[in-house]
Amino acid sequence: MTPDTSPATDRRPARPGRPAGPDVRLRLEHARDTRLAQLRALRETGQSADDHLMSAQAEAIQRVLKEIDAAFARVDDGSYGTCLGCAKPVPAERLEILPYTRYCVGCQSRAAA
């Protein structure tokens, strides 16, 4: 392994200012595991499936799980960490907090408006 590559699990060169592949995967796996645990806990509460709040929470968790899967795909194709709105790098701090984000803060604000 050379100094400019990630460990054997990801042989692509590390890009300056971008999280390394294995670290990203660990963050995404943690986010996925957390959401799956939340979903299990919701299902184990014994509440009726017709409960509006429970259904809304489950749907929100399912949406995040899809976003996490999409982030794994971006890691695989090399586009992870690039804003889908402006094509500029998403700040590493934002990716640490929200590893499955698709947008920088500015583009996310415009997308939500």
ChimeraX attribute file (.defattr): number of C-alpha atoms within 10 A of each C-alpha:
attribute: neighborCount
match mode: 1-to-1
recipient: residues
	/A:1	8
	/A:2	8
	/A:3	8
	/A:4	12
	/A:5	15
	/A:6	18
	/A:7	16
	/A:8	9
	/A:9	8
	/A:10	14
	/A:11	13
	/A:12	14
	/A:13	14
	/A:14	16
	/A:15	12
	/A:16	8
	/A:17	11
	/A:18	17
	/A:19	19
	/A:20	18
	/A:21	22
	/A:22	15
	/A:23	12
	/A:24	21
	/A:25	17
	/A:26	12
	/A:27	17
	/A:28	21
	/A:29	16
	/A:30	13
	/A:31	18
	/A:32	20
	/A:33	13
	/A:34	14
	/A:35	19
	/A:36	15
	/A:37	12
	/A:38	15
	/A:39	18
	/A:40	12
	/A:41	11
	/A:42	16
	/A:43	15
	/A:44	9
	/A:45	9
	/A:46	8
	/A:47	10
	/A:48	10
	/A:49	11
	/A:50	8
	/A:51	9
	/A:52	10
	/A:53	10
	/A:54	17
	/A:55	15
	/A:56	11
	/A:57	14
	/A:58	18
	/A:59	13
	/A:60	13
	/A:61	18
	/A:62	15
	/A:63	12
	/A:64	17
	/A:65	20
	/A:66	13
	/A:67	17
	/A:68	22
	/A:69	16
	/A:70	16
	/A:71	22
	/A:72	19
	/A:73	13
	/A:74	16
	/A:75	18
	/A:76	13
	/A:77	9
	/A:78	12
	/A:79	15
	/A:80	25
	/A:81	27
	/A:82	19
	/A:83	20
	/A:84	17
	/A:85	14
	/A:86	12
	/A:87	13
	/A:88	12
	/A:89	16
	/A:90	21
	/A:91	17
	/A:92	14
	/A:93	11
	/A:94	15
	/A:95	20
	/A:96	15
	/A:97	10
	/A:98	14
	/A:99	25
	/A:100	26
	/A:101	23
	/A:102	23
	/A:103	24
	/A:104	21
	/A:105	14
	/A:106	11
	/A:107	16
	/A:108	15
	/A:109	10
	/A:110	10
	/A:111	10
	/A:112	6
	/A:113	6
